[in-house]
Amino acid sequence: MFIINIENTEEFVVNIVNFDLANKMNQSSAEYDAEISEFDSCDITSCPSTHVKVPRVQEAPVHIECSLYKII
């Protein structure tokens, strides 16, 4: 699903998390229907990104905001 989101928005955020968030982030990688929010389902807080329109994980200590260049 994440590839579809990246293709549709041409933006994404790589959130690098600490050990405390690892289980929640792993849970967020499950396949969810498009209308279900992984943030809500996994009890993760979203917040606005600085340079892209897609949200980032507030609790993550590192965020890499990205724009799609090419899919190979």
N, C-alpha and C positions, 0 to 999 in steps of 0.2 A: 504493500500500500504506500510506503514512503516514496517509492519511485514515482508513483502516480501523482502524489502531492508535489514532488519536486518538478515534474514535467508540467503540471498545471500552474504552479505559482512561479516557477523558475527561481525560487529562493528557498533556503533552508538554514537551520542553525545546528551546528554540532555542539552539543552540551557535554562538557567533560565533568563528570560527577565524582564525588568522593565515595568512600566505602558505605557510608550511611544511606546514600541514595541508590546504590547499585541494584538492590532488589526491585525497587519501584521502577527504575529505568528499564530493567530487564522485562518486567511485567508490561511496560508500555510498548514493547516490540512485538507483542502478540498481534494477531490479525483482528482488527476491530472493523465493524461496519463504518461506512463513511460518516454517518450521522452521529457516531459515538466519539466523545472527546477522550483521548488517552489521558489528558491532564486530569479530568474529573474522575475517570475510572481508576486511576492509579494514585490519587490523592497527591498530585504534583501541582505546584503553583505556577501558572503561566504569567509572564509579564512582557510588555512590549520590548521589541528589539530596538537597537539604536540605528542600524543602517538598512535593515530589511523589514518587510511588512509582517512576516510570520513571527509568532511569539517565541520566546525562549523560556527555559526552565529557571525560575527565580532562584531556587536553592543551589543551582550548580555554581561552583566557584569559577568556571571558565566557560565562555561562550564564543564560538567562532561563527560569525554571521557570514553567510555565503550567497552568492548569486551564481546561477547555473551558467556555465560556459559551453559545455558540450557533453552529450551522453554518447558513450562509445559502446 
